Amino acid sequence: MSAQNNTVSADSGGSSGETATGGDRKADHDHRPDRVAQELPLDVIFEIIRNRRRRLVLQCLDESDSETLKLSELSEHIAAIENDTTEEALSAQQRKRVYVGLYQCHLPKMADSGVVEFDKNRGTVSEGPNVEQLDPYLDVDERADDDSRQTLLLGSAAVVGYALAAFGGVPGIVAGGLVVVASLLGVAWNGMR
């Protein structure tokens, strides 16, 4: 904990809590000289992201319009997701269970690694200087979906191409080959973007 403002973080020096406006993580961190990113070992990264509640914290911070979230709002949102209900329909026990878990365990662990900044006294949470290091590991589902779509497209094009070749004679072979080549080029084009 920083002696200056009771903010739990892994950066050197105190944190003012003010960030540049905008939604781009890199831009926000580039304009904050008081936040120093440190390279995290893979075991620390995986320890943080292996827990669903910690991943939800990162998702909420990333999707929020505000750079700093109140712990009470964050815990209500996560409790609603975990209990598959709305925030209004949550019981006091459901709210408290998530709040206490975040306050005592998850946020301090994330703050120790510099992934979030957690001010216990104010009850606020914001992204830390090391949060970007987790991005490659958090986008896996989106990339897997893209790969699945590309595989389906390529497979469908191959079936159409082979059908044209089998039943269309020489013109069918040419058309089938063009379909397969076009689908391969489409997949390659998407892979380069």
QUIHU-V407774 format. One record per pair of residues at least 12 apart in sequence whose C-alpha atoms are under 8 Angstrom apart, sorted by the first residue. I is the first residue (numbers start at 1). J is the second residue. D is the distance in whole Angstrom. If there is no record, write none. Layout:
<<I J D> <I J D>>
This chain:
<<2 14 6> <5 119 8> <6 119 6> <6 120 7> <6 121 7> <7 117 7> <7 118 6> <7 119 4> <7 120 7> <7 121 8> <8 108 7> <8 111 6> <8 112 7> <8 117 6> <8 118 5> <8 119 6> <8 120 7> <9 111 5> <9 112 5> <9 113 7> <9 114 5> <9 116 7> <9 117 5> <9 118 7> <9 128 7> <10 111 6> <10 112 5> <10 113 6> <10 114 4> <11 34 8> <11 35 6> <11 36 5> <11 37 7> <11 114 6> <11 129 7> <12 34 7> <12 35 7> <12 36 7> <13 34 7> <14 34 7> <15 34 7> <15 35 7> <19 31 8> <19 32 7> <19 67 7> <20 32 8> <21 67 8> <23 65 7> <25 132 7> <26 132 8> <29 129 6> <35 128 8> <35 129 6> <36 129 6> <37 114 7> <37 129 5> <37 130 5> <38 114 8> <38 129 8> <38 130 6> <39 130 7> <39 133 8> <40 113 7> <40 130 8> <40 133 7> <44 113 8> <45 133 8> <45 134 7> <48 109 8> <48 110 7> <49 134 8> <49 138 8> <53 78 7> <53 106 8> <54 106 6> <54 107 8> <54 110 8> <56 78 7> <57 74 7> <57 78 8> <58 127 8> <60 74 7> <61 126 7> <61 127 7> <67 126 6> <67 127 7> <68 124 6> <68 125 6> <68 126 5> <68 127 8> <69 124 6> <69 125 5> <69 126 6> <70 123 6> <70 124 5> <70 125 6> <71 99 7> <71 103 8> <71 123 5> <71 124 5> <71 125 6> <72 99 7> <72 123 8> <75 95 7> <75 98 6> <75 99 5> <75 102 7> <76 90 8> <76 95 6> <76 98 8> <76 99 8> <78 98 7> <79 94 6> <79 95 6> <79 98 6> <103 120 8> <111 128 7> <113 130 7> <114 128 5> <114 129 6> <114 130 5> <114 131 7> <115 127 6> <115 128 4> <115 129 6> <115 130 5> <115 131 4> <116 128 4> <116 129 7> <116 130 8> <116 131 7> <150 187 6> <153 183 7> <154 180 8> <154 183 6> <154 184 7> <154 187 8> <157 179 6> <157 180 6> <157 183 6> <158 176 8> <158 179 7> <158 180 6> <160 176 7> <160 179 7> <161 173 8> <161 175 7> <161 176 3> <161 177 6> <161 178 8> <161 179 6> <161 180 6> <162 176 6> <163 176 7> <164 176 5> <165 177 8>>
